[in-house]
Amino acid sequence: MEARIYRPKRWRNGKRITGRLYRARVKLTGDNKVRDVPLKVSDKQVAQQKLNKLVQELEHELAGLIPAKPEREAAKSPLLDLVSEYVNELTVLGRSADHLRHVDKRLRRLVRECDWTRLADVTPASFQMWRKQQASKAPKTLNEYLATLSAFWTWLRKQGRVSMNPFELVERTDTRGKERIRRRALSEEEAARLLQVAGKNQLAYMLALYAGLRRGEANSLRWSDLIFDETGGLLRVRAAVNKNRKEQCLPLHPELARALQAEKHADREADGRVLPKGVPKMRYFLRDLAKAGISFLNERGQRMDYHALRTTFTTRLSLMKVHPRVAMELARHSDLRLTMKTYTDCGQLPLREVMESLPGFGKAADSRIDSRTLVPDGPAVSSSVPETASTDVQETAGNIDANHGESLAVTVGHEKSKWRREGDSNPRYGLTRTTV
């Protein structure tokens, strides 16, 4: 073991200068790491005492009797300060503003509702107790809280502030058997009534009905994301707000383009929000539904909310017989099954019209089964095929004298065919050279 104190020395202007403050150099037995620690004192006796205390702490850490110094310091820090430091590092790493907002909100809510102050207060048992009390939250939401807390603890472990991440062992909430939120699509009459009574909320509803924008995308839409021309224009969904994190451009519907141009004033800033007050909250949306005579839930238990207007947009594409790949691109989905199954309301599909237009199987049906009736000029009955006698397998050219003159002799044979295969039940050998 090496443990000593010293004052650093350096050369300046040809003179050797000794530092005023002491430093400690420590290398423990069985540890290859050499530590050089500033003691920040000028008295030699005080420096020696601090060295002895440092050696004792390092030996206890090496033996596992006490946690490492970063862990001890983190245990003394307020938990909210560590949360702020974590969010700041995520900001430096370039995470989106939406992700930062969710992480900060979830962690601070856990600290507040679980009554956590220090790292020692945070345990899997306390989190699971809080999770049991959240009856109003969906299983998916609770799993997101767990994932955020586990990611925070993984960051602390990489920083050396905790020794392990116990939340990696906490089981996720089971989402099997949980009923998904089922949304329905508005009919054309219902959508028209909703837009008529919407008033100042009309543009927000049109962005979902004519472009399929989600709530967050409509709230983040800016005038700089719109390009107008004689054909209508384009709407740009930035990667930062798009759910698939890709920038996409959508053609504007003529009616939506006219509504947007009418809303845009000369004094509007180019980078200003299209919806300054955002998409109306749920209570205002329910009020507009009541004015239009539309129920929030139908007889099948399907609900009508702002995201259901996006379902209406995708369902109308199916009703117009748009190619599924085109509908998937306009809806900005990554999976065609999501477009066809989740975002297409089967109650709006013309199932009865298709069944009524399906041809039957009667006499009037134009099918090949009834071809004798539909083609009177053809032959009534096919001509009979004369019966031929079967040939005895034993009667071959080898034992019928009358056939010797008609068959060709085999002039060259093989002792064993090259096509002979192992285990062949019909050997291709035995032919010998024949003399004509």
ABEGO torsion letter per residue (X at the ends): XBBBBBBBBBBBGGBBBBBABBBBBBBBBGBABBBBBBAGBABAAAAAAAAAAAAAAAAAAAAGABBBAAAAAAAABBAAAAAAAAAAAAAAAGBBAAAAAAAAAAAAAAAAAAGBABAAABBAAAAAAAAAABAABBAAAAAAAAAAAAAAAAAAAAAGABABBAAAABBBBBABGBBBBBBBBBBAAAAAAAAAAAEAAAAAAAAAAAAGBBAAAAAABBAAABBBBAAGEBBBBBAAABAAGBBBBBBBBAAAAAAAAAABBAABBAABBABAAEBBBAAAAAAAAAAAGBBABBAAGBBBBAAAAAAAAAAAAAAAGBBAAAAAAAAGBABAAAAAAAABBAAABBAAAAAAABBBABAABBBAAAAAAABAABBABBBBBBBBBBBBAABBAAABAAAAAABBBBABBBABBAABBBGBABBBBGBBBBBX
